[in-house]
């Protein structure tokens, strides 16, 4: 009887004790650090939003503004620098090796009665310096024409070496043809001395132009648009004035030696002076239409 009683006692009391036992605090207890972290984060975000709203420079509440981003293309001027450095170096070499010729060149230029000048005779006899100065005029003139076309947007810097070589070549061919024509005319007509004097005047002005163009070329190559445009206009004005001076000196020479009338001299200027310029312009347009 006692055993039966003990059996029922354990069967009733043990499940009750199991049910009445408290749950383990390790599993249900919440982490005490989670709530403060959330609170601190919320406070930080609220403070940041308040600062952004109150700051007038940030204007976080305003309407967003869209801006188109343009990629700036940098253009390297190293090639142009080396080209112009070579041009200046060439002029320096010519001036050093032919210093006397260089000095006499400008003295004769400002001497109106060059026929009576001994300096003119010295320049006429100096064939080698004259050849180098004429070559320098063709090179500097071709480079000038290239930068002038580039300045007024007739060409771009694409295929620059081809266009530059074309400018130099066309200018050289035109003046070579002009020189050959004048020499041949003087030989045929028997006025060789007059023709030589006239050729001297033409190429004297050309040599002066070749030297004076160098600073204008540098300004057009490396300065901003306003200064480059002013340099181009100033150089064109100087060239026009020098050409007018060449026409006046040529007319004075031909009038004294050949008694040429103004009308015939005008026909000569139109056919021999203006026509080559038109040929240069037409040739450049033709080459540019092929290359661009």
PANUKE-885610 format. One record per residue (C-alpha): residue number from 1; x, y, z. Coordinates in Angstrom, 3 decimals. Example, Ala and Ser with C-alpha at 12.3 -4.5 7.8 and 13.67 -1.06 7.14 Angstrom:
BEGIN
<lumtor><i>1</i><east>12.300</east><north>-4.500</north><up>7.800</up></lumtor>
<lumtor><i>2</i><east>13.670</east><north>-1.060</north><up>7.140</up></lumtor>
//
This chain:
BEGIN
<lumtor><i>1</i><east>0.000</east><north>0.000</north><up>0.000</up></lumtor>
<lumtor><i>2</i><east>2.873</east><north>2.310</north><up>0.863</up></lumtor>
<lumtor><i>3</i><east>4.572</east><north>1.591</north><up>-2.452</up></lumtor>
<lumtor><i>4</i><east>1.352</east><north>2.357</north><up>-4.368</up></lumtor>
<lumtor><i>5</i><east>1.014</east><north>5.640</north><up>-2.504</up></lumtor>
<lumtor><i>6</i><east>4.588</east><north>6.611</north><up>-3.212</up></lumtor>
<lumtor><i>7</i><east>4.130</east><north>5.847</north><up>-6.924</up></lumtor>
<lumtor><i>8</i><east>1.086</east><north>8.120</north><up>-7.269</up></lumtor>
<lumtor><i>9</i><east>2.867</east><north>10.835</north><up>-5.267</up></lumtor>
<lumtor><i>10</i><east>5.833</east><north>10.995</north><up>-7.629</up></lumtor>
<lumtor><i>11</i><east>3.583</east><north>10.804</north><up>-10.697</up></lumtor>
<lumtor><i>12</i><east>1.661</east><north>13.900</north><up>-9.575</up></lumtor>
<lumtor><i>13</i><east>4.353</east><north>16.040</north><up>-7.922</up></lumtor>
<lumtor><i>14</i><east>7.227</east><north>15.678</north><up>-10.403</up></lumtor>
<lumtor><i>15</i><east>5.286</east><north>17.004</north><up>-13.489</up></lumtor>
<lumtor><i>16</i><east>4.002</east><north>19.869</north><up>-11.338</up></lumtor>
<lumtor><i>17</i><east>7.532</east><north>20.786</north><up>-10.347</up></lumtor>
<lumtor><i>18</i><east>8.647</east><north>20.673</north><up>-13.957</up></lumtor>
<lumtor><i>19</i><east>5.819</east><north>22.931</north><up>-15.077</up></lumtor>
<lumtor><i>20</i><east>6.369</east><north>25.341</north><up>-12.228</up></lumtor>
<lumtor><i>21</i><east>10.101</east><north>25.741</north><up>-12.969</up></lumtor>
<lumtor><i>22</i><east>11.081</east><north>29.275</north><up>-14.324</up></lumtor>
<lumtor><i>23</i><east>12.446</east><north>29.602</north><up>-17.840</up></lumtor>
<lumtor><i>24</i><east>16.200</east><north>29.994</north><up>-18.280</up></lumtor>
<lumtor><i>25</i><east>17.105</east><north>33.709</north><up>-18.291</up></lumtor>
<lumtor><i>26</i><east>19.987</east><north>33.139</north><up>-20.675</up></lumtor>
<lumtor><i>27</i><east>17.673</east><north>32.402</north><up>-23.590</up></lumtor>
<lumtor><i>28</i><east>14.921</east><north>34.975</north><up>-23.076</up></lumtor>
<lumtor><i>29</i><east>16.829</east><north>37.866</north><up>-21.624</up></lumtor>
<lumtor><i>30</i><east>17.229</east><north>40.665</north><up>-24.109</up></lumtor>
<lumtor><i>31</i><east>20.532</east><north>42.371</north><up>-24.749</up></lumtor>
<lumtor><i>32</i><east>20.631</east><north>45.538</north><up>-22.743</up></lumtor>
<lumtor><i>33</i><east>22.963</east><north>47.291</north><up>-25.241</up></lumtor>
<lumtor><i>34</i><east>20.610</east><north>47.195</north><up>-28.248</up></lumtor>
<lumtor><i>35</i><east>18.189</east><north>49.875</north><up>-27.163</up></lumtor>
<lumtor><i>36</i><east>20.829</east><north>52.539</north><up>-26.346</up></lumtor>
<lumtor><i>37</i><east>22.584</east><north>52.009</north><up>-29.739</up></lumtor>
<lumtor><i>38</i><east>19.340</east><north>52.595</north><up>-31.619</up></lumtor>
<lumtor><i>39</i><east>18.639</east><north>55.642</north><up>-29.513</up></lumtor>
<lumtor><i>40</i><east>22.082</east><north>57.159</north><up>-30.132</up></lumtor>
<lumtor><i>41</i><east>21.846</east><north>56.492</north><up>-33.896</up></lumtor>
<lumtor><i>42</i><east>18.457</east><north>58.133</north><up>-34.115</up></lumtor>
<lumtor><i>43</i><east>19.697</east><north>61.156</north><up>-32.216</up></lumtor>
<lumtor><i>44</i><east>22.682</east><north>61.520</north><up>-34.527</up></lumtor>
<lumtor><i>45</i><east>20.534</east><north>61.298</north><up>-37.665</up></lumtor>
<lumtor><i>46</i><east>18.029</east><north>63.802</north><up>-36.272</up></lumtor>
<lumtor><i>47</i><east>20.802</east><north>66.245</north><up>-35.375</up></lumtor>
<lumtor><i>48</i><east>22.366</east><north>65.849</north><up>-38.833</up></lumtor>
<lumtor><i>49</i><east>19.074</east><north>66.426</north><up>-40.599</up></lumtor>
<lumtor><i>50</i><east>18.464</east><north>69.525</north><up>-38.470</up></lumtor>
<lumtor><i>51</i><east>21.892</east><north>70.959</north><up>-39.370</up></lumtor>
<lumtor><i>52</i><east>21.358</east><north>70.255</north><up>-43.071</up></lumtor>
<lumtor><i>53</i><east>17.969</east><north>71.958</north><up>-43.041</up></lumtor>
<lumtor><i>54</i><east>19.239</east><north>75.036</north><up>-41.176</up></lumtor>
<lumtor><i>55</i><east>22.346</east><north>75.508</north><up>-43.337</up></lumtor>
<lumtor><i>56</i><east>21.481</east><north>77.950</north><up>-46.142</up></lumtor>
<lumtor><i>57</i><east>24.617</east><north>77.140</north><up>-48.130</up></lumtor>
<lumtor><i>58</i><east>23.808</east><north>73.459</north><up>-48.448</up></lumtor>
<lumtor><i>59</i><east>20.136</east><north>74.070</north><up>-49.346</up></lumtor>
<lumtor><i>60</i><east>19.228</east><north>70.433</north><up>-48.832</up></lumtor>
<lumtor><i>61</i><east>15.510</east><north>71.193</north><up>-49.146</up></lumtor>
<lumtor><i>62</i><east>15.838</east><north>72.988</north><up>-52.477</up></lumtor>
<lumtor><i>63</i><east>15.218</east><north>71.655</north><up>-55.953</up></lumtor>
<lumtor><i>64</i><east>18.213</east><north>69.724</north><up>-57.327</up></lumtor>
<lumtor><i>65</i><east>20.041</east><north>71.449</north><up>-60.170</up></lumtor>
<lumtor><i>66</i><east>21.402</east><north>69.414</north><up>-63.050</up></lumtor>
<lumtor><i>67</i><east>24.584</east><north>70.495</north><up>-64.791</up></lumtor>
<lumtor><i>68</i><east>25.971</east><north>69.105</north><up>-68.012</up></lumtor>
<lumtor><i>69</i><east>29.535</east><north>67.987</north><up>-67.566</up></lumtor>
<lumtor><i>70</i><east>31.777</east><north>68.746</north><up>-70.517</up></lumtor>
<lumtor><i>71</i><east>34.990</east><north>66.820</north><up>-70.773</up></lumtor>
<lumtor><i>72</i><east>37.824</east><north>69.257</north><up>-71.284</up></lumtor>
<lumtor><i>73</i><east>40.141</east><north>68.157</north><up>-74.010</up></lumtor>
<lumtor><i>74</i><east>43.692</east><north>69.212</north><up>-73.342</up></lumtor>
<lumtor><i>75</i><east>45.735</east><north>70.070</north><up>-76.392</up></lumtor>
<lumtor><i>76</i><east>49.418</east><north>69.452</north><up>-76.193</up></lumtor>
<lumtor><i>77</i><east>51.584</east><north>72.286</north><up>-77.475</up></lumtor>
<lumtor><i>78</i><east>54.864</east><north>70.396</north><up>-77.294</up></lumtor>
<lumtor><i>79</i><east>55.022</east><north>69.911</north><up>-81.057</up></lumtor>
<lumtor><i>80</i><east>54.357</east><north>73.599</north><up>-81.702</up></lumtor>
<lumtor><i>81</i><east>56.960</east><north>74.573</north><up>-79.118</up></lumtor>
<lumtor><i>82</i><east>59.671</east><north>72.467</north><up>-80.744</up></lumtor>
<lumtor><i>83</i><east>58.695</east><north>73.750</north><up>-84.187</up></lumtor>
<lumtor><i>84</i><east>58.966</east><north>77.400</north><up>-83.186</up></lumtor>
<lumtor><i>85</i><east>62.113</east><north>76.722</north><up>-81.158</up></lumtor>
<lumtor><i>86</i><east>63.682</east><north>75.279</north><up>-84.306</up></lumtor>
<lumtor><i>87</i><east>62.542</east><north>78.338</north><up>-86.273</up></lumtor>
<lumtor><i>88</i><east>64.081</east><north>80.747</north><up>-83.753</up></lumtor>
<lumtor><i>89</i><east>67.231</east><north>78.635</north><up>-83.576</up></lumtor>
<lumtor><i>90</i><east>67.536</east><north>78.742</north><up>-87.375</up></lumtor>
<lumtor><i>91</i><east>67.171</east><north>82.519</north><up>-87.386</up></lumtor>
<lumtor><i>92</i><east>69.814</east><north>82.758</north><up>-84.666</up></lumtor>
<lumtor><i>93</i><east>72.245</east><north>80.636</north><up>-86.652</up></lumtor>
<lumtor><i>94</i><east>71.746</east><north>82.745</north><up>-89.776</up></lumtor>
<lumtor><i>95</i><east>72.256</east><north>85.941</north><up>-87.795</up></lumtor>
<lumtor><i>96</i><east>75.432</east><north>84.600</north><up>-86.145</up></lumtor>
<lumtor><i>97</i><east>77.047</east><north>83.283</north><up>-89.320</up></lumtor>
<lumtor><i>98</i><east>75.895</east><north>86.177</north><up>-91.513</up></lumtor>
<lumtor><i>99</i><east>75.831</east><north>89.004</north><up>-88.991</up></lumtor>
<lumtor><i>100</i><east>77.174</east><north>91.590</north><up>-91.416</up></lumtor>
<lumtor><i>101</i><east>74.635</east><north>90.665</north><up>-94.072</up></lumtor>
<lumtor><i>102</i><east>71.845</east><north>90.800</north><up>-91.469</up></lumtor>
<lumtor><i>103</i><east>72.857</east><north>94.306</north><up>-90.408</up></lumtor>
<lumtor><i>104</i><east>73.266</east><north>95.589</north><up>-93.958</up></lumtor>
<lumtor><i>105</i><east>69.895</east><north>94.153</north><up>-94.881</up></lumtor>
<lumtor><i>106</i><east>68.050</east><north>96.531</north><up>-92.569</up></lumtor>
<lumtor><i>107</i><east>70.338</east><north>99.448</north><up>-93.437</up></lumtor>
<lumtor><i>108</i><east>69.526</east><north>99.082</north><up>-97.124</up></lumtor>
<lumtor><i>109</i><east>65.858</east><north>98.675</north><up>-96.302</up></lumtor>
<lumtor><i>110</i><east>65.753</east><north>102.147</north><up>-94.748</up></lumtor>
<lumtor><i>111</i><east>67.904</east><north>103.621</north><up>-97.520</up></lumtor>
<lumtor><i>112</i><east>65.590</east><north>104.973</north><up>-100.221</up></lumtor>
<lumtor><i>113</i><east>68.344</east><north>105.537</north><up>-102.789</up></lumtor>
<lumtor><i>114</i><east>69.672</east><north>102.010</north><up>-102.757</up></lumtor>
<lumtor><i>115</i><east>71.059</east><north>102.343</north><up>-106.282</up></lumtor>
<lumtor><i>116</i><east>73.726</east><north>104.666</north><up>-104.906</up></lumtor>
<lumtor><i>117</i><east>74.413</east><north>102.555</north><up>-101.864</up></lumtor>
<lumtor><i>118</i><east>77.530</east><north>100.426</north><up>-101.631</up></lumtor>
<lumtor><i>119</i><east>75.697</east><north>98.212</north><up>-99.155</up></lumtor>
<lumtor><i>120</i><east>73.267</east><north>97.206</north><up>-101.871</up></lumtor>
<lumtor><i>121</i><east>76.150</east><north>96.111</north><up>-104.064</up></lumtor>
<lumtor><i>122</i><east>77.561</east><north>94.063</north><up>-101.200</up></lumtor>
<lumtor><i>123</i><east>74.209</east><north>92.373</north><up>-100.678</up></lumtor>
<lumtor><i>124</i><east>73.929</east><north>91.625</north><up>-104.383</up></lumtor>
<lumtor><i>125</i><east>77.315</east><north>89.921</north><up>-104.362</up></lumtor>
<lumtor><i>126</i><east>76.638</east><north>87.848</north><up>-101.225</up></lumtor>
<lumtor><i>127</i><east>74.930</east><north>84.892</north><up>-102.881</up></lumtor>
<lumtor><i>128</i><east>75.126</east><north>82.351</north><up>-100.025</up></lumtor>
<lumtor><i>129</i><east>73.672</east><north>84.585</north><up>-97.265</up></lumtor>
<lumtor><i>130</i><east>70.966</east><north>85.699</north><up>-99.667</up></lumtor>
<lumtor><i>131</i><east>70.064</east><north>82.071</north><up>-100.329</up></lumtor>
<lumtor><i>132</i><east>69.785</east><north>81.293</north><up>-96.613</up></lumtor>
<lumtor><i>133</i><east>67.661</east><north>84.375</north><up>-95.901</up></lumtor>
<lumtor><i>134</i><east>65.355</east><north>83.564</north><up>-98.801</up></lumtor>
<lumtor><i>135</i><east>64.979</east><north>80.011</north><up>-97.506</up></lumtor>
<lumtor><i>136</i><east>64.226</east><north>81.367</north><up>-94.039</up></lumtor>
<lumtor><i>137</i><east>61.552</east><north>83.651</north><up>-95.510</up></lumtor>
<lumtor><i>138</i><east>59.873</east><north>80.688</north><up>-97.197</up></lumtor>
<lumtor><i>139</i><east>59.927</east><north>78.625</north><up>-93.984</up></lumtor>
<lumtor><i>140</i><east>58.731</east><north>81.403</north><up>-91.677</up></lumtor>
<lumtor><i>141</i><east>56.178</east><north>82.563</north><up>-94.251</up></lumtor>
<lumtor><i>142</i><east>54.778</east><north>79.041</north><up>-94.596</up></lumtor>
<lumtor><i>143</i><east>54.576</east><north>78.642</north><up>-90.816</up></lumtor>
<lumtor><i>144</i><east>52.886</east><north>82.054</north><up>-90.589</up></lumtor>
<lumtor><i>145</i><east>50.310</east><north>81.110</north><up>-93.222</up></lumtor>
<lumtor><i>146</i><east>49.569</east><north>77.901</north><up>-91.318</up></lumtor>
<lumtor><i>147</i><east>48.948</east><north>79.680</north><up>-88.005</up></lumtor>
<lumtor><i>148</i><east>46.979</east><north>82.406</north><up>-89.768</up></lumtor>
<lumtor><i>149</i><east>44.638</east><north>79.820</north><up>-91.288</up></lumtor>
<lumtor><i>150</i><east>44.423</east><north>78.118</north><up>-87.898</up></lumtor>
<lumtor><i>151</i><east>43.632</east><north>81.402</north><up>-86.170</up></lumtor>
<lumtor><i>152</i><east>40.703</east><north>82.205</north><up>-88.470</up></lumtor>
<lumtor><i>153</i><east>39.324</east><north>78.632</north><up>-88.330</up></lumtor>
<lumtor><i>154</i><east>39.997</east><north>77.798</north><up>-91.973</up></lumtor>
<lumtor><i>155</i><east>41.753</east><north>74.635</north><up>-90.822</up></lumtor>
<lumtor><i>156</i><east>42.055</east><north>72.482</north><up>-87.704</up></lumtor>
<lumtor><i>157</i><east>45.125</east><north>71.046</north><up>-86.023</up></lumtor>
<lumtor><i>158</i><east>44.389</east><north>67.635</north><up>-87.595</up></lumtor>
<lumtor><i>159</i><east>47.094</east><north>66.611</north><up>-90.079</up></lumtor>
<lumtor><i>160</i><east>49.030</east><north>69.700</north><up>-89.043</up></lumtor>
<lumtor><i>161</i><east>52.330</east><north>68.509</north><up>-90.474</up></lumtor>
<lumtor><i>162</i><east>50.793</east><north>67.850</north><up>-93.878</up></lumtor>
<lumtor><i>163</i><east>49.136</east><north>71.271</north><up>-93.994</up></lumtor>
<lumtor><i>164</i><east>52.251</east><north>73.008</north><up>-92.686</up></lumtor>
<lumtor><i>165</i><east>54.466</east><north>71.335</north><up>-95.288</up></lumtor>
<lumtor><i>166</i><east>51.933</east><north>72.263</north><up>-97.983</up></lumtor>
<lumtor><i>167</i><east>52.023</east><north>75.937</north><up>-96.953</up></lumtor>
<lumtor><i>168</i><east>55.819</east><north>76.030</north><up>-97.088</up></lumtor>
<lumtor><i>169</i><east>55.953</east><north>74.132</north><up>-100.376</up></lumtor>
<lumtor><i>170</i><east>53.382</east><north>76.290</north><up>-102.156</up></lumtor>
<lumtor><i>171</i><east>55.014</east><north>79.521</north><up>-100.991</up></lumtor>
<lumtor><i>172</i><east>58.413</east><north>78.255</north><up>-102.115</up></lumtor>
<lumtor><i>173</i><east>57.139</east><north>77.176</north><up>-105.539</up></lumtor>
<lumtor><i>174</i><east>55.395</east><north>80.496</north><up>-106.141</up></lumtor>
<lumtor><i>175</i><east>58.482</east><north>82.576</north><up>-105.368</up></lumtor>
<lumtor><i>176</i><east>60.744</east><north>80.211</north><up>-107.277</up></lumtor>
<lumtor><i>177</i><east>58.503</east><north>80.568</north><up>-110.330</up></lumtor>
<lumtor><i>178</i><east>58.460</east><north>84.330</north><up>-109.840</up></lumtor>
<lumtor><i>179</i><east>62.243</east><north>84.518</north><up>-109.599</up></lumtor>
<lumtor><i>180</i><east>62.709</east><north>82.330</north><up>-112.673</up></lumtor>
<lumtor><i>181</i><east>60.183</east><north>84.356</north><up>-114.680</up></lumtor>
<lumtor><i>182</i><east>61.821</east><north>87.669</north><up>-113.858</up></lumtor>
<lumtor><i>183</i><east>65.295</east><north>86.350</north><up>-114.660</up></lumtor>
<lumtor><i>184</i><east>64.091</east><north>84.900</north><up>-117.937</up></lumtor>
<lumtor><i>185</i><east>62.332</east><north>88.158</north><up>-118.831</up></lumtor>
<lumtor><i>186</i><east>65.461</east><north>90.171</north><up>-118.153</up></lumtor>
<lumtor><i>187</i><east>67.542</east><north>87.810</north><up>-120.285</up></lumtor>
<lumtor><i>188</i><east>65.087</east><north>87.896</north><up>-123.191</up></lumtor>
<lumtor><i>189</i><east>64.508</east><north>91.680</north><up>-123.191</up></lumtor>
<lumtor><i>190</i><east>68.124</east><north>92.612</north><up>-122.557</up></lumtor>
<lumtor><i>191</i><east>67.341</east><north>94.499</north><up>-119.350</up></lumtor>
<lumtor><i>192</i><east>69.259</east><north>92.166</north><up>-117.107</up></lumtor>
<lumtor><i>193</i><east>70.627</east><north>94.904</north><up>-114.846</up></lumtor>
<lumtor><i>194</i><east>67.189</east><north>96.435</north><up>-114.301</up></lumtor>
<lumtor><i>195</i><east>65.692</east><north>93.029</north><up>-113.680</up></lumtor>
<lumtor><i>196</i><east>68.368</east><north>92.166</north><up>-111.134</up></lumtor>
<lumtor><i>197</i><east>67.688</east><north>95.412</north><up>-109.293</up></lumtor>
<lumtor><i>198</i><east>63.961</east><north>94.727</north><up>-109.304</up></lumtor>
<lumtor><i>199</i><east>64.479</east><north>91.169</north><up>-108.032</up></lumtor>
<lumtor><i>200</i><east>66.730</east><north>92.602</north><up>-105.325</up></lumtor>
<lumtor><i>201</i><east>63.942</east><north>94.932</north><up>-104.137</up></lumtor>
<lumtor><i>202</i><east>61.384</east><north>92.127</north><up>-104.100</up></lumtor>
<lumtor><i>203</i><east>63.471</east><north>89.698</north><up>-102.115</up></lumtor>
<lumtor><i>204</i><east>64.853</east><north>92.425</north><up>-99.843</up></lumtor>
<lumtor><i>205</i><east>61.303</east><north>93.081</north><up>-98.613</up></lumtor>
<lumtor><i>206</i><east>60.635</east><north>89.336</north><up>-98.420</up></lumtor>
<lumtor><i>207</i><east>63.674</east><north>88.799</north><up>-96.214</up></lumtor>
<lumtor><i>208</i><east>62.579</east><north>91.609</north><up>-93.915</up></lumtor>
<lumtor><i>209</i><east>59.087</east><north>90.098</north><up>-93.737</up></lumtor>
<lumtor><i>210</i><east>60.528</east><north>86.672</north><up>-92.919</up></lumtor>
<lumtor><i>211</i><east>62.400</east><north>88.066</north><up>-89.915</up></lumtor>
<lumtor><i>212</i><east>59.560</east><north>90.274</north><up>-88.662</up></lumtor>
<lumtor><i>213</i><east>57.005</east><north>87.452</north><up>-88.791</up></lumtor>
<lumtor><i>214</i><east>58.755</east><north>85.351</north><up>-86.123</up></lumtor>
<lumtor><i>215</i><east>57.431</east><north>87.214</north><up>-83.022</up></lumtor>
<lumtor><i>216</i><east>53.921</east><north>87.314</north><up>-84.473</up></lumtor>
<lumtor><i>217</i><east>54.031</east><north>83.563</north><up>-85.104</up></lumtor>
<lumtor><i>218</i><east>54.991</east><north>82.970</north><up>-81.460</up></lumtor>
<lumtor><i>219</i><east>52.156</east><north>85.211</north><up>-80.236</up></lumtor>
<lumtor><i>220</i><east>49.575</east><north>83.480</north><up>-82.425</up></lumtor>
<lumtor><i>221</i><east>50.763</east><north>80.052</north><up>-81.275</up></lumtor>
<lumtor><i>222</i><east>50.918</east><north>80.479</north><up>-77.491</up></lumtor>
<lumtor><i>223</i><east>48.664</east><north>83.367</north><up>-76.431</up></lumtor>
<lumtor><i>224</i><east>44.920</east><north>83.453</north><up>-75.862</up></lumtor>
<lumtor><i>225</i><east>42.384</east><north>84.187</north><up>-78.582</up></lumtor>
<lumtor><i>226</i><east>42.235</east><north>87.963</north><up>-78.084</up></lumtor>
<lumtor><i>227</i><east>46.004</east><north>88.532</north><up>-78.191</up></lumtor>
<lumtor><i>228</i><east>46.441</east><north>86.036</north><up>-81.047</up></lumtor>
<lumtor><i>229</i><east>43.753</east><north>87.791</north><up>-83.082</up></lumtor>
<lumtor><i>230</i><east>45.360</east><north>91.181</north><up>-82.457</up></lumtor>
<lumtor><i>231</i><east>48.750</east><north>89.788</north><up>-83.446</up></lumtor>
<lumtor><i>232</i><east>47.321</east><north>88.396</north><up>-86.674</up></lumtor>
<lumtor><i>233</i><east>45.739</east><north>91.741</north><up>-87.602</up></lumtor>
<lumtor><i>234</i><east>48.918</east><north>93.652</north><up>-86.756</up></lumtor>
<lumtor><i>235</i><east>51.064</east><north>91.292</north><up>-88.812</up></lumtor>
<lumtor><i>236</i><east>48.732</east><north>91.556</north><up>-91.794</up></lumtor>
<lumtor><i>237</i><east>48.872</east><north>95.347</north><up>-91.565</up></lumtor>
<lumtor><i>238</i><east>52.687</east><north>95.285</north><up>-91.503</up></lumtor>
<lumtor><i>239</i><east>52.795</east><north>92.943</north><up>-94.503</up></lumtor>
<lumtor><i>240</i><east>50.445</east><north>95.194</north><up>-96.476</up></lumtor>
<lumtor><i>241</i><east>52.561</east><north>98.264</north><up>-95.658</up></lumtor>
<lumtor><i>242</i><east>55.765</east><north>96.496</north><up>-96.685</up></lumtor>
<lumtor><i>243</i><east>54.209</east><north>95.331</north><up>-99.938</up></lumtor>
<lumtor><i>244</i><east>53.049</east><north>98.868</north><up>-100.691</up></lumtor>
<lumtor><i>245</i><east>56.588</east><north>100.066</north><up>-100.009</up></lumtor>
<lumtor><i>246</i><east>57.883</east><north>97.409</north><up>-102.378</up></lumtor>
<lumtor><i>247</i><east>55.480</east><north>98.561</north><up>-105.106</up></lumtor>
<lumtor><i>248</i><east>56.533</east><north>102.185</north><up>-104.680</up></lumtor>
<lumtor><i>249</i><east>60.237</east><north>101.364</north><up>-104.845</up></lumtor>
<lumtor><i>250</i><east>59.684</east><north>99.083</north><up>-107.822</up></lumtor>
<lumtor><i>251</i><east>57.712</east><north>101.748</north><up>-109.663</up></lumtor>
<lumtor><i>252</i><east>60.403</east><north>104.326</north><up>-108.962</up></lumtor>
<lumtor><i>253</i><east>63.063</east><north>101.999</north><up>-110.358</up></lumtor>
<lumtor><i>254</i><east>61.113</east><north>101.070</north><up>-113.485</up></lumtor>
<lumtor><i>255</i><east>60.043</east><north>104.657</north><up>-114.080</up></lumtor>
<lumtor><i>256</i><east>63.634</east><north>105.888</north><up>-114.056</up></lumtor>
<lumtor><i>257</i><east>65.127</east><north>103.049</north><up>-116.072</up></lumtor>
<lumtor><i>258</i><east>62.374</east><north>102.014</north><up>-118.498</up></lumtor>
<lumtor><i>259</i><east>59.950</east><north>104.957</north><up>-118.450</up></lumtor>
<lumtor><i>260</i><east>57.048</east><north>102.661</north><up>-117.603</up></lumtor>
<lumtor><i>261</i><east>53.623</east><north>104.264</north><up>-117.385</up></lumtor>
<lumtor><i>262</i><east>51.401</east><north>103.860</north><up>-114.360</up></lumtor>
<lumtor><i>263</i><east>48.872</east><north>101.829</north><up>-116.353</up></lumtor>
<lumtor><i>264</i><east>51.451</east><north>99.282</north><up>-117.491</up></lumtor>
<lumtor><i>265</i><east>52.889</east><north>99.109</north><up>-114.011</up></lumtor>
<lumtor><i>266</i><east>49.395</east><north>98.444</north><up>-112.650</up></lumtor>
<lumtor><i>267</i><east>48.960</east><north>95.621</north><up>-115.155</up></lumtor>
<lumtor><i>268</i><east>52.274</east><north>94.211</north><up>-114.040</up></lumtor>
<lumtor><i>269</i><east>51.264</east><north>94.382</north><up>-110.360</up></lumtor>
<lumtor><i>270</i><east>47.984</east><north>92.639</north><up>-111.113</up></lumtor>
<lumtor><i>271</i><east>49.634</east><north>89.903</north><up>-113.151</up></lumtor>
<lumtor><i>272</i><east>52.859</east><north>89.290</north><up>-111.255</up></lumtor>
<lumtor><i>273</i><east>52.177</east><north>90.398</north><up>-107.677</up></lumtor>
<lumtor><i>274</i><east>48.471</east><north>89.791</north><up>-107.037</up></lumtor>
<lumtor><i>275</i><east>48.132</east><north>86.675</north><up>-109.186</up></lumtor>
<lumtor><i>276</i><east>50.709</east><north>84.672</north><up>-107.173</up></lumtor>
<lumtor><i>277</i><east>48.826</east><north>85.492</north><up>-103.973</up></lumtor>
<lumtor><i>278</i><east>45.622</east><north>84.245</north><up>-105.552</up></lumtor>
<lumtor><i>279</i><east>47.416</east><north>81.100</north><up>-106.667</up></lumtor>
<lumtor><i>280</i><east>48.654</east><north>80.507</north><up>-103.122</up></lumtor>
<lumtor><i>281</i><east>45.137</east><north>80.971</north><up>-101.769</up></lumtor>
<lumtor><i>282</i><east>43.616</east><north>78.683</north><up>-104.411</up></lumtor>
<lumtor><i>283</i><east>46.286</east><north>76.019</north><up>-103.899</up></lumtor>
<lumtor><i>284</i><east>45.768</east><north>76.006</north><up>-100.142</up></lumtor>
<lumtor><i>285</i><east>42.013</east><north>75.676</north><up>-100.540</up></lumtor>
<lumtor><i>286</i><east>42.510</east><north>72.757</north><up>-102.909</up></lumtor>
<lumtor><i>287</i><east>44.874</east><north>70.960</north><up>-100.537</up></lumtor>
<lumtor><i>288</i><east>42.661</east><north>71.611</north><up>-97.540</up></lumtor>
<lumtor><i>289</i><east>39.631</east><north>70.210</north><up>-99.345</up></lumtor>
<lumtor><i>290</i><east>41.618</east><north>67.021</north><up>-99.974</up></lumtor>
<lumtor><i>291</i><east>43.018</east><north>66.640</north><up>-96.462</up></lumtor>
<lumtor><i>292</i><east>40.037</east><north>67.668</north><up>-94.338</up></lumtor>
//
